[in-house]
Amino acid sequence: MTELTERRAVGAPDPCPSGSFPMEVVPESVLHKVFRASQRWTLTHGREVNALHVGEPAYGMPPSVVDAMTDAIVSGDTAYTSAEGSPELRDALTAKLVRQGLDVSPDQVFVAPGSCQGLSAVGKAVHTPGAAWLIPQVHWPIYRQQGAVNSYETLAYPLGEHYGLDVDAIAKSATPQTRVIVVNSPANPTGAVADDRDRRDLLTLATERNWIVISDEAYEDFVYDGKHTPLATLEADTDPDERRVFSAFTFSKSHAMTGCRVGYVVAPNDRFAALLRKVQEATIIAPPTPAQRGALAALNEHEAVRENVAQVQASRDAIMPELVAAGLIDVPPAGGWYALLNIDRSGLRAQQFSDRLLAERGVGVAPAAAFAVDGDPIARDLIRISMAGDRELLVEGVQAIIQACHEWGDPRDARSEGTT
């Protein structure tokens, strides 16, 4: 009998007692539930779901990126880099950021195995005991999970018209414990693009309250009217020691590198860079070298990015007139890959609608419960669709949604089967 077995045999406490782990409070991803349901539907029906619920582009990686990653693997260029990434890639990223108006050095740039990991690393780096983390009322669900994983109290701030920033509402929703605010523009899932006045007001508020700002700019290239400017450019004239904006970027959207898992985060100054470096050393060791080689090649693919953005914009333009006419959306999304549709006229809540649409029509959509704090009424009648996939399938899926709304009920019907 081993020592462990002996201890258990005499009534020693189980080293893994049920219900005692902080991770048990981390919310399960509703999006992953949709993925699993879609997989079951495919197995049952023998054909693929029209997957409007997933953010996967119809376009592929540029050939130069494929070649760079392949060459790295074939040539054995697969050794560790530093925790912050290869010097060549960080230098190239710094040059890109400087062209965009940031005042930044390579020591502040951290390559990450996806911007998602980078965002979580920033949250860990700046965490203090008892701190609260403010996220948008309608948000990418991983923000909520990251807050819990990093031991923050997670609070949601209200959004303004067309899901824009409402700085007065943000100020009122904060608590004395608020330490970090997360902003996302262009936004997932709303497609909102924050204007400069609101962003300046937000930065003023953050300075007054001594908040850290995490700016998720994954969809920086996908702005359909105007041009994206990183939030951190508004701090370019601020004393570096007083800067507070962390920025997160990715190659997943612009270059279709979703499964390669490569992004980068930018620390506002050397002090915060030192904190972030320690987190990355302890968690990732180093970003994958072949993916970094691909990212370096991707930075030269300007025309491919323009074509990819134009493709998503054309898909958006192809579906919006019909959606607006059907009353499912008021204003086309100004950026990003996604659109939020109001399906209240179906007589069903969003989760019911999503389940039925998948079961009866083979179309996958994401109920907005995935993008809001549990019980928030804003989620009841909203679903998210992706505009980045195959355009023909997108148009077919949108037509199925509109038809279902017409056929399944009236918004005045009582909906007693839940709130989402």
HELIX and SHEET records of a PDB file:
HELIX    1   1 GLU A    3  ALA A    9  1                                   7    
HELIX    2   2 PRO A   22  VAL A   25  5                                   4    
HELIX    3   3 VAL A   30  HIS A   45  1                                  16    
HELIX    4   4 PRO A   63  VAL A   74  1                                  12    
HELIX    5   5 PRO A   87  ARG A   99  1                                  13    
HELIX    6   6 PRO A  106  GLN A  108  5                                   3    
HELIX    7   7 SER A  115  ALA A  125  1                                  11    
HELIX    8   8 ILE A  142  VAL A  149  1                                   8    
HELIX    9   9 GLU A  161  TYR A  163  5                                   3    
HELIX   10  10 VAL A  167  SER A  173  1                                   7    
HELIX   11  11 ASP A  196  ARG A  209  1                                  14    
HELIX   12  12 LEU A  231  GLU A  235  5                                   5    
HELIX   13  13 PRO A  240  GLU A  242  5                                   3    
HELIX   14  14 ASP A  270  THR A  283  1                                  14    
HELIX   15  15 THR A  289  ALA A  298  1                                  10    
HELIX   16  16 HIS A  302  ALA A  325  1                                  24    
HELIX   17  17 ASP A  344  SER A  346  5                                   3    
HELIX   18  18 ALA A  350  ARG A  361  1                                  12    
HELIX   19  19 ALA A  368  PHE A  371  5                                   4    
HELIX   20  20 PRO A  377  ALA A  379  5                                   3    
HELIX   21  21 ARG A  391  TRP A  408  1                                  18    
SHEET    1   A 2 ASN A  50  ALA A  51  0                                        
SHEET    2   A 2 VAL A 363  GLY A 364  1                                        
SHEET    1   B 7 VAL A 109  ALA A 112  0                                        
SHEET    2   B 7 GLY A 263  VAL A 266 -1                                        
SHEET    3   B 7 VAL A 245  THR A 250 -1                                        
SHEET    4   B 7 ILE A 212  ASP A 216  1                                        
SHEET    5   B 7 THR A 178  ASN A 184  1                                        
SHEET    6   B 7 ALA A 132  PRO A 136  1                                        
SHEET    7   B 7 GLU A 153  TYR A 157  1                                        
SHEET    1   C 3 TYR A 338  ASN A 342  0                                        
SHEET    2   C 3 LEU A 382  SER A 386 -1                                        
SHEET    3   C 3 ALA A 366  PRO A 367 -1                                        
END                                                                             
